[in-house]
């Protein structure tokens, strides 16, 4: 475990790959954050009482205790920590599970540094405030009936191919609906669209 910095804005990085830990630590220190790194899920859980409030950047695929298991522990014991999951698997159902369990964001590797920094900014805002339910409702109301149906299935964790089979249509058509949903909700990806929908307890 390592720490560094001096701004009071803490980010806890959890990844079993030392190269990833080093790269993220360098990036985040350069942006003025204080950083503490952990080589495993077990390591951060052992230290959970001593963690400074802030954000946790957490890899999903780790040996022994994976990221989702760590998240489930932390959301109950440390509500003052905003959790951002990162993964090399573009698994929508996994993203939905993480968001339903309280993650702020779910980012697929490889990602641009700005994507992570935006999620971290969102994480700090989430720790300080509750979701803007009125804004989310306004966005949801702009969706067409079919777009709302597609969003229902995205929230359930289904892929475009699975949704296309349900509607007896083509995956390409679902991708078009999905793109329109993201645009109307102002979401960068499906995980963020799901998070917006869940902020109003969308089914």
C-alpha positions as CSV (number, residue, x, y, z in Angstrom):
1,X,0.0,0.0,0.0
2,X,1.3,3.4,-0.9
3,X,0.1,7.0,-0.5
4,X,1.2,10.4,-1.7
5,X,0.0,13.9,-2.3
6,X,-1.4,16.7,-0.2
7,X,-4.7,18.1,-1.4
8,X,-7.1,16.3,0.9
9,X,-8.9,14.8,-2.1
10,X,-8.2,11.1,-1.7
11,X,-8.4,8.4,-4.4
12,X,-7.8,4.7,-3.5
13,X,-6.7,2.6,-6.4
14,X,-7.1,-1.1,-6.3
15,X,-5.6,-3.3,-9.0
16,X,-3.5,-6.4,-8.9
17,X,-1.4,-5.2,-11.9
18,X,1.5,-3.0,-10.5
19,X,1.9,-1.3,-13.9
20,X,-1.7,-0.2,-13.8
21,X,-1.4,1.0,-10.2
22,X,1.7,3.0,-11.1
23,X,0.2,4.5,-14.2
24,X,-3.0,5.6,-12.4
25,X,-1.1,6.9,-9.4
26,X,1.0,9.0,-11.7
27,X,-2.0,10.4,-13.6
28,X,-4.0,11.2,-10.5
29,X,-1.1,12.7,-8.6
30,X,-0.5,14.9,-11.6
31,X,-4.1,16.2,-11.3
32,X,-3.6,17.1,-7.6
33,X,-5.2,14.1,-5.9
34,X,-3.8,12.2,-3.0
35,X,-3.5,8.6,-3.9
36,X,-3.3,5.3,-2.0
37,X,-2.8,2.1,-3.9
38,X,-3.7,-1.5,-3.0
39,X,-2.6,-4.7,-4.7
40,X,-5.7,-6.7,-4.0
41,X,-9.3,-6.5,-2.9
42,X,-8.4,-8.1,0.4
43,X,-5.9,-5.4,1.1
44,X,-8.3,-2.6,0.9
45,X,-11.0,-4.4,2.8
46,X,-8.4,-5.0,5.6
47,X,-7.8,-1.3,5.7
48,X,-11.4,-0.1,5.3
49,X,-11.7,1.6,8.7
50,X,-8.7,3.8,8.0
51,X,-9.6,4.9,4.4
52,X,-10.0,8.6,3.9
53,X,-13.4,9.6,2.4
54,X,-13.2,10.0,-1.4
55,X,-13.2,7.8,-4.4
56,X,-12.2,4.1,-5.0
57,X,-11.0,3.2,-8.5
58,X,-11.5,-0.6,-8.4
59,X,-10.5,-3.3,-10.9
60,X,-13.2,-5.9,-11.4
61,X,-11.1,-8.9,-12.4
62,X,-8.7,-9.7,-9.5
63,X,-7.7,-13.1,-7.9
64,X,-9.3,-14.2,-4.7
65,X,-11.6,-11.2,-3.9
66,X,-12.9,-9.6,-7.1
67,X,-14.0,-6.0,-7.5
68,X,-17.7,-6.6,-7.2
69,X,-17.2,-8.4,-3.9
70,X,-15.1,-5.5,-2.6
71,X,-17.8,-3.1,-3.8
72,X,-20.5,-4.9,-1.9
73,X,-18.5,-4.8,1.3
74,X,-17.6,-1.1,1.0
75,X,-21.0,0.3,0.1
76,X,-22.3,-1.1,3.4
77,X,-19.4,-0.1,5.6
78,X,-18.1,3.1,3.9
79,X,-20.9,5.2,2.3
80,X,-18.5,8.1,2.2
81,X,-16.6,6.3,-0.6
82,X,-17.6,6.7,-4.3
83,X,-16.8,3.5,-6.2
84,X,-15.7,3.5,-9.8
85,X,-15.2,0.1,-11.4
86,X,-12.8,-0.6,-14.3
87,X,-12.6,-3.7,-16.4
88,X,-11.2,-5.2,-19.6
89,X,-14.6,-7.0,-20.2
90,X,-17.3,-5.1,-22.0
91,X,-20.0,-6.9,-20.1
92,X,-23.3,-4.9,-19.9
93,X,-24.8,-7.3,-17.3
94,X,-21.8,-6.9,-15.1
95,X,-22.0,-3.1,-15.4
96,X,-25.7,-3.1,-14.5
97,X,-24.9,-5.3,-11.4
98,X,-22.2,-2.9,-10.3
99,X,-24.4,0.2,-10.8
100,X,-27.4,-1.4,-9.0
101,X,-25.0,-2.2,-6.1
102,X,-24.1,1.5,-5.9
103,X,-21.1,2.1,-8.2
104,X,-20.8,5.6,-9.5
105,X,-19.5,4.4,-12.9
106,X,-18.3,1.4,-14.8
107,X,-15.4,2.0,-17.3
108,X,-14.1,-0.4,-19.9
109,X,-10.4,-0.6,-20.5
110,X,-8.6,0.8,-22.4
111,X,-10.0,4.2,-21.5
112,X,-8.8,7.8,-22.1
113,X,-7.5,9.5,-19.0
114,X,-10.2,12.2,-19.3
115,X,-12.9,9.5,-19.1
116,X,-11.6,8.4,-15.7
117,X,-11.1,12.0,-14.5
118,X,-14.7,12.8,-15.4
119,X,-15.9,9.8,-13.4
120,X,-13.8,10.8,-10.5
121,X,-15.3,14.3,-10.5
122,X,-18.7,12.7,-10.6
123,X,-17.7,10.5,-7.7
124,X,-16.7,13.4,-5.5
125,X,-20.0,15.2,-6.4
126,X,-21.9,12.0,-5.5
127,X,-20.3,11.8,-2.1
128,X,-21.3,15.4,-1.4
129,X,-24.8,15.3,-2.9
130,X,-27.8,13.2,-3.9
131,X,-28.7,12.6,-7.6
132,X,-30.6,15.3,-9.4
133,X,-33.9,13.3,-9.7
134,X,-35.8,16.1,-11.5
135,X,-33.1,16.4,-14.2
136,X,-33.1,12.6,-14.7
137,X,-36.9,12.6,-15.0
138,X,-36.8,15.3,-17.5
139,X,-34.4,13.3,-19.6
140,X,-36.3,10.1,-19.4
141,X,-39.5,11.9,-20.5
142,X,-37.8,12.8,-23.8
143,X,-37.6,9.1,-24.8
144,X,-40.0,7.6,-27.2
145,X,-42.1,4.6,-26.2
146,X,-39.7,2.2,-28.0
147,X,-36.6,3.9,-26.5
148,X,-38.1,3.5,-23.0
149,X,-38.6,-0.2,-23.8
150,X,-35.0,-0.6,-24.9
151,X,-33.9,1.3,-21.8
152,X,-35.9,-1.2,-19.7
153,X,-33.9,-4.0,-21.1
154,X,-30.6,-2.2,-20.8
155,X,-31.3,-1.6,-17.1
156,X,-32.0,-5.4,-16.9
157,X,-28.5,-6.0,-18.2
158,X,-29.4,-7.3,-21.6
159,X,-27.2,-6.8,-24.7
160,X,-28.3,-5.3,-28.0
161,X,-28.5,-8.8,-29.6
162,X,-30.7,-10.1,-26.8
163,X,-33.0,-7.1,-27.0
164,X,-33.2,-7.5,-30.8
165,X,-34.3,-11.1,-30.3
166,X,-37.0,-10.0,-27.9
167,X,-38.3,-7.4,-30.3
168,X,-37.8,-9.7,-33.3
169,X,-35.7,-7.0,-35.0
170,X,-32.1,-6.4,-35.9
171,X,-29.2,-5.6,-33.5
172,X,-28.4,-2.6,-35.8
173,X,-31.9,-1.1,-35.0
174,X,-31.3,-1.6,-31.3
175,X,-27.9,0.1,-31.6
176,X,-29.6,3.1,-33.2
177,X,-32.2,3.2,-30.3
178,X,-29.3,2.9,-27.9
179,X,-27.4,5.8,-29.4
180,X,-30.5,8.0,-29.3
181,X,-31.1,7.1,-25.6
182,X,-27.5,8.0,-24.7
183,X,-27.8,11.3,-26.6
184,X,-31.1,12.2,-24.9
185,X,-29.8,11.3,-21.5
186,X,-26.5,13.0,-22.0
187,X,-24.7,9.8,-21.2
188,X,-21.3,8.7,-22.5
189,X,-22.1,5.0,-22.4
190,X,-24.7,2.4,-21.4
191,X,-23.4,2.2,-17.8
192,X,-24.0,6.0,-17.3
193,X,-27.4,5.7,-18.9
194,X,-28.3,3.0,-16.5
195,X,-27.0,5.1,-13.6
196,X,-29.2,8.0,-14.7
197,X,-32.2,5.7,-14.9
198,X,-31.5,4.2,-11.6
199,X,-31.3,7.6,-9.9
200,X,-35.1,7.7,-10.2
201,X,-35.6,4.0,-9.3
202,X,-36.3,3.3,-12.9
203,X,-37.5,-0.3,-13.2
